[in-house]
Amino acid sequence: MSDVYAVFGTLLALGIAFPGMLTAVWLLFPAIVERTELRIESAPWKSFWLGLGSAIGIGVPVVVLFNLPLGGLQFLGFMILLLALGISTFGAAGIALLMGRRIHDHSDHGLSATRSFVFGGIALALAAAFPIVGWFLVIPASLFISLGSSLFVLFRKPGTSGQTAESAAD
């Protein structure tokens, strides 16, 4: 029975912490999150496919490194995985921003931008927690879209498409 409580408590804590982490990323890196949100809104399928290809390209070496008997190489695999998940956090915040803006549009504009963003993060966390559909559709799709949009925004050449005049000044 204590295992059930441990799993439930962990999921509850993650569900509370996830919108907070996304809010922190948005407040610390607003320009990057705004660009990922624009990328997701304008080209979600391109972001998905770039993210899927990148996840496969990152995942294969990480699995190989994890299965090697040398601790240093396993640590390297863990660091690569951590870096990829950290990069995808910008895209997850972009998804929450997009959802928050749509929530704001449906609320008769009675919500502040911050409150709308937090509600978007909560909606994303709740959608991911929904059994079966959330676990096997929402989580992978949002992970691939997050990774793809983040990689596009972080590693694009300045002056390419998707860059606004405001973001060019950054």
URJO-V503861 format. One record per pair of residues at least 24 apart in sequence whose C-alpha atoms are under 10 Angstrom apart, sorted by sequence separation. I is the first residue (numbers start at 1). J is the second residue. D is the distance in whole Angstrom. If there is no record, write none. Layout:
i j d
I J D
I J D
This chain:
i j d
93 117 9
96 120 5
97 121 8
99 123 8
100 124 10
59 84 10
93 118 10
95 120 8
96 121 5
99 124 8
55 81 10
58 84 8
94 120 10
95 121 8
96 122 8
93 120 9
94 121 10
96 123 8
93 121 8
96 124 7
55 84 8
92 121 9
95 124 8
96 125 9
54 84 9
55 85 10
93 124 10
92 124 9
51 88 9
47 91 10
95 142 8
92 142 7
95 145 9
40 91 8
91 142 9
92 143 7
94 145 10
95 146 7
39 91 9
91 143 8
92 144 10
94 146 8
37 90 9
41 94 9
91 144 9
92 145 8
93 146 8
36 90 7
37 91 7
40 94 7
41 95 9
88 142 9
89 143 9
91 145 7
92 146 5
95 149 10
35 90 9
36 91 6
37 92 9
39 94 9
40 95 7
88 143 7
91 146 4
92 147 8
94 149 9
33 89 9
34 90 9
35 91 9
36 92 9
37 93 8
38 94 8
39 95 10
88 144 8
90 146 7
91 147 6
94 150 9
33 90 6
34 91 9
36 93 8
37 94 4
38 95 10
41 98 7
88 145 8
89 146 7
90 147 8
91 148 8
92 149 9
93 150 10
32 90 7
33 91 7
36 94 5
37 95 6
40 98 8
85 143 9
88 146 5
89 147 8
91 149 6
92 150 9
32 91 9
33 92 9
34 93 9
35 94 8
36 95 8
37 96 8
38 97 10
87 146 8
88 147 4
90 149 8
91 150 5
30 90 10
33 93 6
34 94 6
37 97 6
38 98 8
87 147 7
88 148 8
90 150 6
91 151 9
29 90 8
32 93 9
33 94 5
34 95 10
36 97 9
37 98 6
85 146 9
86 147 9
87 148 9
88 149 8
89 150 8
90 151 9
91 152 10
32 94 8
33 95 9
36 98 9
37 99 9
85 147 8
87 149 10
88 150 6
91 153 9
26 89 10
30 93 10
33 96 9
34 97 8
84 147 8
87 150 6
88 151 8
90 153 9
25 89 8
26 90 8
29 93 10
30 94 10
33 97 8
34 98 9
86 150 10
87 151 7
90 154 9
25 90 7
33 98 10
25 91 10
26 92 10
27 93 10
84 150 10
22 89 7
25 92 9
26 93 6
84 151 9
87 154 9
21 89 9
22 90 8
25 93 7
26 94 8
22 91 10
24 93 9
25 94 10
22 92 7
23 93 7
26 96 9
21 92 10
22 93 5
26 97 8
21 93 9
22 94 9
19 92 10
22 95 10
23 96 9
18 92 10
19 93 9
22 96 8
23 97 9
18 93 10
22 97 9
19 96 8
27 114 9
26 114 10
52 140 9
55 143 9
51 140 10
52 141 9
55 144 7
51 141 9
54 144 8
23 114 8
26 117 9
51 142 10
52 143 9
53 144 9
23 115 10
48 140 10
49 141 10
51 143 8
52 144 5
55 147 8
48 141 7
51 144 4
52 145 8
54 147 8
55 148 9
23 117 7
48 142 8
50 144 8
51 145 6
53 147 10
54 148 7
22 117 9
23 118 7
47 142 10
48 143 8
49 144 7
50 145 8
51 146 7
52 147 8
53 148 9
22 118 8
45 141 10
48 144 5
49 145 8
50 146 10
51 147 5
52 148 7
23 120 10
47 144 7
48 145 4
50 147 8
51 148 4
54 151 9
19 117 9
20 118 8
22 120 10
23 121 8
47 145 5
48 146 8
49 147 10
50 148 5
51 149 7
19 118 6
22 121 7
45 144 10
46 145 8
47 146 7
48 147 8
49 148 7
50 149 8
51 150 9
18 118 10
19 119 8
21 121 9
22 122 10
44 144 10
45 145 8
47 147 8
48 148 6
49 149 10
50 150 10
51 151 8
19 120 8
20 121 8
44 145 7
47 148 4
48 149 8
50 151 8
51 152 9
19 121 5
20 122 9
43 145 10
44 146 10
46 148 8
47 149 5
50 152 8
18 121 7
19 122 6
45 148 9
46 149 8
47 150 8
18 122 8
19 123 9
44 148 9
45 149 10
47 151 9
16 121 10
17 122 10
19 124 8
40 145 7
44 149 8
47 152 8
15 121 10
16 122 8
18 124 9
19 125 7
39 145 10
40 146 8
43 149 9
46 152 10
15 122 8
18 125 7
39 146 10
17 125 10
40 148 9
41 149 10
15 124 10
16 125 9
36 145 10
37 146 9
39 148 9
40 149 6
15 125 6
36 146 8
39 149 6
40 150 9
14 125 9
15 126 7
36 147 10
38 149 9
39 150 9
36 148 9
37 149 8
15 128 9
36 149 5
37 150 9
39 152 8
15 129 8
35 149 9
36 150 6
39 153 8
35 150 9
36 151 9
38 153 10
33 149 10
36 152 8
37 153 10
12 129 10
33 150 9
35 152 10
36 153 6
11 129 8
32 150 8
35 153 7
36 154 9
34 153 10
35 154 9
43 162 10
33 153 9
42 162 8
32 153 7
32 154 8
39 161 10
39 162 7
38 162 7
39 163 9
38 163 9
36 162 9
38 164 10
35 162 8
35 163 7
35 164 8
35 167 8
34 167 9
31 166 9
32 167 9
31 167 7
32 170 10
31 170 8
